[in-house]
Amino acid sequence: MLFAKPLIPVLLVLLLVAVATLRRSDKSVYSGVSALARFGYGLAKLCLLLLPLEWMQHLYANAEPLAVSAMAVWLTSLTQTCQIYLAFSAVADVCIAAAHLRGKAVKELCDAPYRAGSFTGLWQRLHFGLVRGGASRWQLLLPVLVLVAGVSALWRGWSLALPLWLAVQMLFITLENWRGKSLFAPLPQPLRVILVMLLVCATNVLLVTPDLSLALERIALMFAGAKPTMYSLLLDKRLASNWQQTLVCLAVLVSVGLPPLAWVLQQPMKLWRVMGILLLPVSLMMTMREARKAPAMIRQITQRPVTELFGEGNSRVYHGYNGWLYPQAELDRLTLKRTKPGATESLVLLAEKLKSAGVPLLVIAMPAKAALYPANILSAEYNTPVHPPGQKARLERLRAAGIEVLDPSQALWDRLIRAGAYFQNDIHWTPETMKEVAGLAAKQIRKNWPVLHQADTPLINATILDRTDPGDLAQTLLPFSESLFGMESAQLVSIRGLESDAKSPVLIIGGDLLRVFEEASASFGNAGSEAQHAGFATQLASLLGRPLDVITVGNHDLPDGLKQIETRAASKKLLICLLPADEL
């Protein structure tokens, strides 16, 4: 859960504050079973609610401006409101349980603050340890407010929005102090609770948006709304998945609806103690659901119920409709801001350097799986592929720099009615799609650089290979995925006699799109260690009638890889770059 790293300093600060403010109590010490149960409930708040909800904060914090809707702001602010309680109360539960296990009775630190029905009661009950007597209401609650603002600065980043949030909360407290009662009295208690929660949610946008002007825009968006875009609908879909909304509902229930644990654990019924103890191993196991180095069986046990019952993937794999799997990175490019520059400027610089040597550059921009199959992510009528924001401008930038661009997205879109473009459980294109793109590339090369096509077909040996594979996305999601997702099958044409040749006048560079069906370690690879000679470079070579010089690099290393091939490409007659279109 890399997206949950900002929580580590927050929880550490809250732990230190909780330990420092624990006060002894005259009440009897919990039994060992009750103390363990309370420890389990506290750990469950952290591991089963707080950490998973951080995924929604990650999406919101990094969202493309075009993708942010009123629904996204409300959901994220509600999530943050619940997370504040979960963080404070979970740390309090752990500290109190530890104290009782050591034989020391201590007073409560947090007591259902959102049920207070007033701002004064809310901040007072959020952390009793920091509330001291002998001062006015405003001064009494200032340490708690400062602590919330401080951990929010560690959590989301500091900006002028935080002092504004602090001033607004102090204003509410001052008004209640002036009235001598809740801001919403004499309304019934349930209505007061709801109205206070709504106001807290609205103001907590200042905590989750670390930019004052942007935070004010988002508050306006909450109440005014905006015309939805394709990108905002996709982000809303990611935020409002079955699993995430179940977590939000549980978080609201725990924050507002459930009785205090101190009261529950005093009841004679043993069920609550047993449940708390059982939550200990469950909480610890669920924290390993997305850990790459966790044992495969642990990941399988923790992920399968989430996938099977809620149709949810994880932070690397998105689980769409009808069992379709997508890399989360593709949805990130549709809905989130870019954190790293794409390959566009690197390609433009490379083209400028190769131009002096008379070497043309052909870029083949393969549309992503999410671009060609958006309906299994968001149900709607689509007339064209769904590309990331700004992709059209990036393609025009390449063409303006004198780069020949092959964009097969519309041709593949029109072809979908006859044949699939991608595997359901794998990130890679199908062999038929690969051949289709190779044919389009060969046609463009014969048209623009006819001397590179040899009419005489070299002596080759073609073999049909039948391959099955669970799919790399399915295996990333579930180590033992066959029972849930089944197997994918592919029929490859292995061609010998056109192996990569460094003396070829045509150089092709790419990543996974070149590796698949070629390397034995990639998807649909054989059980041995030999190359399969059925990948894109081999297919294009057979259509051009000559071997190609091939360089494979990691997709994320492509910009650096382009810089390293300048010398090698300068002696060629054509450089081809094959890459996913949304990585431009």
Residue pairs with C-beta under 8 A, 6 or more apart in sequence:
1 51
1 54
1 287
1 290
1 291
1 315
2 315
3 54
3 55
3 57
3 58
3 315
4 51
4 54
4 55
6 54
6 154
6 155
6 156
7 50
7 51
7 54
7 87
7 155
9 154
9 155
10 87
10 151
10 154
10 155
11 46
11 87
11 91
13 150
13 151
13 154
14 87
14 88
14 91
14 147
14 151
15 91
15 94
15 95
17 127
17 129
17 130
17 147
18 91
18 92
18 95
18 109
18 129
19 95
20 129
21 109
21 127
21 129
21 130
22 95
22 96
22 99
22 106
22 107
22 109
22 129
23 106
23 107
23 129
24 104
24 105
24 106
24 107
25 105
25 106
25 107
26 105
27 105
28 105
29 100
29 103
29 104
29 105
30 38
30 97
30 100
30 105
30 265
32 101
33 273
33 277
34 100
34 265
34 273
35 97
35 100
35 101
36 97
36 101
36 276
36 277
36 280
37 265
37 272
37 273
37 274
37 275
37 276
37 277
38 93
38 96
38 97
38 100
38 261
38 265
38 276
39 93
39 94
39 97
39 98
39 101
39 276
39 280
40 275
40 276
40 277
40 278
40 279
40 280
40 283
41 93
41 261
41 276
41 279
42 89
42 90
42 91
42 92
42 93
42 94
42 97
43 90
43 94
43 279
43 280
43 283
43 284
44 276
44 279
44 282
44 283
45 86
45 89
45 90
45 93
45 254
46 86
46 87
46 90
46 94
46 283
47 283
47 284
47 286
47 287
48 279
48 282
48 283
48 286
49 82
49 86
49 247
49 250
49 251
49 254
50 83
50 86
50 87
50 90
51 287
52 243
52 244
52 247
53 79
53 82
53 83
53 86
53 244
53 247
53 248
53 251
54 83
55 244
55 315
56 75
56 76
56 79
56 239
56 244
56 248
57 76
57 79
57 80
57 83
57 156
57 208
59 235
59 238
59 239
59 335
59 336
60 68
60 72
60 73
60 76
60 208
60 239
61 156
61 208
62 332
62 336
62 337
62 339
63 72
63 235
63 335
63 336
63 337
64 231
64 235
64 335
64 336
64 337
64 389
65 337
66 229
66 231
66 232
66 389
67 229
67 231
67 232
67 234
67 235
67 334
67 335
67 336
68 218
68 221
68 232
68 235
69 221
69 225
69 226
69 228
69 232
69 233
69 235
69 236
70 221
70 222
70 223
70 224
70 225
70 226
71 236
71 239
71 240
72 232
72 235
72 236
72 239
73 205
73 218
73 219
73 221
73 222
74 201
74 222
75 239
75 240
75 248
76 205
76 208
76 239
77 201
77 202
77 204
77 205
77 208
77 222
78 201
78 248
78 252
79 248
79 251
80 204
80 207
80 208
81 114
81 197
81 200
81 201
81 204
81 255
82 248
82 251
82 252
82 254
82 255
83 251
84 126
84 148
84 204
85 110
85 113
85 114
85 126
85 254
85 255
86 251
86 254
86 255
87 151
88 109
88 110
88 126
88 127
89 110
92 108
92 109
92 110
92 127
93 261
95 106
95 109
96 106
96 108
96 109
99 105
99 106
100 106
107 128
108 128
108 260
108 262
109 127
109 128
109 129
110 125
110 126
110 127
110 128
111 125
111 128
111 260
111 262
112 125
112 256
112 259
112 260
113 121
113 122
113 123
113 124
113 125
113 126
114 122
114 193
114 196
114 197
114 200
114 255
114 256
115 193
115 256
116 122
116 124
116 125
116 193
116 196
117 182
117 184
117 189
117 192
117 193
117 196
118 176
118 181
118 182
118 183
118 184
118 185
118 192
118 196
119 169
119 172
119 173
119 176
119 183
119 196
119 199
119 200
120 137
120 141
120 173
120 176
120 177
120 182
121 182
122 196
122 200
123 141
123 144
123 145
123 148
123 169
123 173
124 131
124 140
124 141
124 144
126 144
126 148
127 144
127 147
130 143
130 144
130 147
131 140
131 141
131 143
131 144
132 140
132 143
133 140
136 177
137 173
137 174
137 176
137 177
138 170
138 173
138 174
138 177
141 173
142 170
145 166
145 169
145 170
146 166
149 162
149 163
149 165
149 166
149 207
152 162
152 165
152 207
153 162
155 207
156 207
156 208
156 209
156 210
157 210
158 210
159 210
159 211
159 212
159 215
160 212
161 206
161 207
161 209
161 210
161 211
161 212
161 215
162 206
162 207
164 206
164 212
164 215
165 203
165 204
165 206
165 207
168 203
168 206
169 203
172 183
172 199
175 183
176 182
176 183
179 185
182 192
182 196
183 196
184 191
184 192
184 195
184 196
185 192
187 195
193 256
197 256
202 219
202 222
205 215
205 218
205 219
205 222
206 212
206 215
206 219
209 215
209 218
226 232
230 386
231 334
231 335
231 389
233 378
233 380
234 331
234 334
234 335
234 374
234 377
234 378
235 335
237 377
237 378
238 318
238 331
238 335
241 310
241 311
241 312
242 310
242 311
242 312
243 306
243 310
243 311
243 312
244 312
246 310
258 264
264 272
265 272
265 273
265 276
285 298
285 301
285 302
286 302
288 294
288 295
288 298
288 299
288 302
289 299
289 302
289 303
289 306
289 314
290 299
290 314
290 315
290 316
291 299
296 479
296 480
297 479
299 478
299 479
300 478
300 479
300 480
303 314
303 477
303 478
304 478
304 484
306 312
306 314
307 313
307 319
307 477
307 478
307 484
308 484
311 319
312 319
313 319
313 325
313 328
313 477
314 328
314 477
315 328
316 327
316 328
316 329
316 476
316 477
317 325
317 326
317 327
317 328
317 473
317 476
317 477
318 325
318 326
318 327
318 328
318 330
318 331
318 377
319 325
319 477
320 326
320 373
320 376
320 377
321 375
321 376
321 377
321 379
322 376
323 424
323 425
323 485
324 373
324 376
324 377
324 424
325 424
325 425
325 426
325 471
325 473
325 474
325 477
325 485
326 369
326 370
326 373
326 376
326 377
326 473
327 369
327 427
327 473
330 368
330 369
330 370
330 371
330 582
331 370
331 377
333 368
333 388
333 582
333 583
334 370
334 386
334 388
334 389
334 582
341 559
342 394
342 583
342 584
343 558
343 559
343 562
343 577
343 579
343 583
343 584
344 394
344 397
344 398
344 584
346 558
346 559
346 562
346 563
347 361
347 363
347 398
347 401
347 403
347 562
347 577
347 584
348 397
348 398
348 401
348 403
350 361
350 562
350 563
350 566
350 569
350 575
351 361
351 398
351 401
351 402
351 403
352 401
353 566
354 360
354 361
354 566
354 569
354 570
354 575
355 402
357 570
359 569
359 570
359 572
359 573
359 574
359 575
360 404
360 448
360 449
360 574
360 575
361 403
361 404
361 575
361 576
361 577
362 403
362 404
362 405
362 406
362 441
362 444
362 445
362 574
362 575
362 576
362 577
363 398
363 403
363 404
363 405
363 406
363 576
363 577
363 579
363 584
364 406
364 408
364 437
364 441
364 576
364 577
364 578
364 579
365 395
365 405
365 406
365 407
365 408
365 409
365 579
365 580
365 581
365 584
366 408
366 429
366 437
366 513
366 578
366 579
366 580
366 581
367 385
367 387
367 407
367 408
367 409
367 412
367 413
367 580
367 581
367 582
368 580
368 581
368 582
369 421
369 422
369 427
370 377
370 386
371 385
371 386
371 387
371 409
371 581
371 582
372 385
372 409
372 412
372 413
372 416
372 421
372 422
373 421
373 422
374 380
374 382
374 385
374 386
375 382
384 410
384 413
385 409
385 410
385 412
385 413
387 409
387 581
387 582
388 582
391 581
391 582
391 584
394 584
395 405
395 407
395 581
395 584
398 405
398 584
399 405
404 444
404 448
406 437
406 440
406 441
406 444
407 581
408 436
408 437
408 440
409 581
411 436
411 440
412 421
412 433
412 436
412 437
415 421
415 436
419 430
419 432
419 433
420 430
420 432
420 433
421 429
421 430
421 433
422 428
422 429
422 430
422 433
423 429
423 430
423 471
423 488
423 490
423 523
424 471
424 485
424 488
425 470
425 471
425 473
425 474
425 481
425 485
425 486
425 488
426 469
426 471
426 472
426 473
426 474
426 488
426 523
426 524
427 472
427 473
427 512
427 523
428 472
428 512
428 513
428 516
428 522
428 523
428 524
429 437
429 513
429 516
430 490
431 490
431 491
431 492
431 493
431 517
431 534
434 516
434 517
434 535
434 536
434 539
435 539
437 536
438 536
438 539
438 540
438 543
439 543
441 540
441 576
442 453
442 540
442 543
442 544
445 452
445 453
445 506
445 544
445 574
446 452
446 453
446 544
449 573
449 574
451 573
452 505
452 506
452 544
452 546
452 573
452 574
453 544
453 545
453 546
454 544
454 545
454 546
455 545
456 545
457 545
458 497
458 498
458 545
458 546
458 547
459 497
460 495
460 496
460 497
460 498
460 542
461 495
461 496
461 497
462 493
462 494
462 495
462 496
463 493
463 494
463 496
464 491
464 492
464 493
464 494
465 491
465 492
465 493
465 494
465 526
465 532
465 534
466 489
466 490
466 491
466 492
467 489
467 490
467 491
467 492
467 524
467 525
467 526
468 487
468 488
468 489
468 490
468 524
469 487
469 488
469 490
469 523
469 524
469 525
470 481
470 482
470 485
470 487
470 488
471 481
471 485
471 488
471 523
472 523
474 481
474 484
474 485
475 481
478 484
478 485
488 524
490 517
490 524
492 517
492 524
492 532
492 534
493 534
493 539
494 532
494 533
494 534
495 533
495 534
495 538
495 539
495 541
495 542
496 533
498 533
498 538
498 541
498 542
498 546
498 547
498 548
499 533
499 547
500 537
500 547
500 548
500 549
500 550
501 547
501 548
501 549
502 549
503 549
504 546
504 547
504 548
504 549
504 572
505 546
505 572
505 573
505 574
506 544
506 546
506 548
506 549
506 572
506 573
506 574
506 576
507 548
507 549
507 550
507 551
507 565
507 568
507 569
507 572
507 574
507 575
507 576
508 514
508 537
508 540
508 548
508 549
508 550
508 551
508 575
508 576
508 577
508 578
509 550
509 551
509 552
509 553
509 558
509 561
509 562
509 565
509 575
509 576
509 577
509 578
510 536
510 552
510 553
510 577
510 578
510 579
511 552
511 553
511 554
511 555
511 557
511 558
511 579
512 522
512 555
513 536
513 578
513 579
513 580
514 535
514 536
514 537
514 550
514 552
514 578
515 522
515 535
515 552
516 522
516 523
516 524
516 535
517 524
517 532
517 534
517 535
517 536
518 531
518 532
518 533
518 534
518 535
518 536
518 537
518 538
519 525
519 531
519 532
519 535
519 552
520 526
520 528
520 529
520 530
520 531
520 532
525 532
526 532
536 578
537 548
537 550
540 548
540 576
541 547
541 548
548 576
549 568
549 572
551 561
551 565
551 568
553 560
553 561
554 561
555 579
555 580
555 583
558 579
558 583
562 577
565 575
569 575
